[in-house]
Amino acid sequence: MLTYVIRRILLMIPTVLGITLLVFLVMASAPGGVAGALLSAQGNMRPEERRLRMEYLDRRYGLNKPMMVQYGRWLNRVSPLGFRTYADDDPAVRRAADDAARTGGRPSLRAGDVNFTRPALKWPDLGDSFLRNRPVIGIVKEALPITLLLNLLTIPIAYAIAVTTGIYAARHRGKLFDVTSGTIFLGLWSIPTIWAGVMMIGFLANKDYLGAFPTGGLHDTAAENMAFLPHHLAGHLERGWLLDAIWHIALPVACLTYGEFAFLSKLMRSSMLENLSADFARTARAKGLSENAVLFRHVLSNSVLPLITMAAATIPSLLGGSVVVEQIFSINGMGRLMIEAIFQREQEIVLSVTLVVSIVTVVSLLIADICYAVADPRITYD
């Protein structure tokens, strides 16, 4: 198992490189490029001014270099092991000179008349946003926790409902619950997320109808001044920061959840029925085991394998694909950030989000393979 895990980790590197290279080539080949987006943000210009400004932006950001050179520079920035350029006044150069003066040895770094480059371990740098004039890593740090919060709530809820209803429907095949739940789940899975979100806002959040939920955002405007837990104040209940957050994310989580558990429940039911009629289940019954023992000790572990497969695809898709929900409910997560960056041709942000999602994807696939071996003893990677 350890050898397999190490081999898979090594294979992740060319996989992530291939994904980011493909996205970079698409962004770099787009008409207008990054310089065109910057000029559009700066307003109208005369043709000569526009040409000179574009030449300046190309030189400033290195956009006049060949595509592979640009990609190599970006790769060098985001990699923890790469080449670092030291200037004459670089603190590392001064520290090396001070250390050499104290020990009487030769400095490991020496300042010259011009900048010089050498291999080094360094912190990954995602670059700067051209239009926002901010480090990309700060922008991603603001959006990533929001999307992770939605996913950490959506995935357990969806899988808990799917496994419970799938098992119960399989045990009562053809009965009222099986038929009713199957019909309802088929209808839920057929509802587009964008339509469901609009209907939730229109009826559940609209003050002219139910008005029980907020229309968007993650917190009330006065949330910073709220206590963390609900409490009584001046004779009425104050919901507090925690309850306010739950109140705001209830509709987005519902939007992300209903389609997932509807599909996964049908998948769990089909897998349970297939394994309940398998030879090993009949053998277990013939040995005198109870139906619950056959179900939970033998059948369940084999039936969750398709759900593990789906989890490997669900987690990264939710991380970067909750675009519709984040747009409808005005949530500044990774999906909304990615869409805005694509429209604004923010190459650094698009590549950074792609890097994060691709790493999550390959790690999810590895975890899924490990879960296969844990759930089914017949699977081995030795």
Buried (B, 14 or more C-beta within 10 A) or exposed (E): EEEBEEEBEEEBEEBBEEBBBEBBEEBBEBEEBBBBBBBEEEEEEEEEEBEEBBEEBBEEBEBBBEBEEBBBBBBBBBEEEBBBEBEEEBEEBBEBBEEBEEEEEEBEBEBEEEEBEEEBEBEEBBBBBBBBEEBBBEBBEEBBEBBBBBBEBBBEBBBEBBBEBBBBBBBEEEEEBBEEBBEEBEEBBEBEBBEBBBEBBEEBBBEEEEEEBBBBBBBBEEBEEBEEEBEEEEEEEBBBBEBBBEBBBBBBBBBBBBBBBBBBBBBBBBBBBBBBEBEEBEEBBEEEBEEEBBBEEBBBBBBBBBBBBBBBEBBBBBBBBBBBBBBBBEBBBBBBBBBBBBEBBBBBBBBBBBBBBBBBBBBBBBBBBBBBBEBBEEEEBE
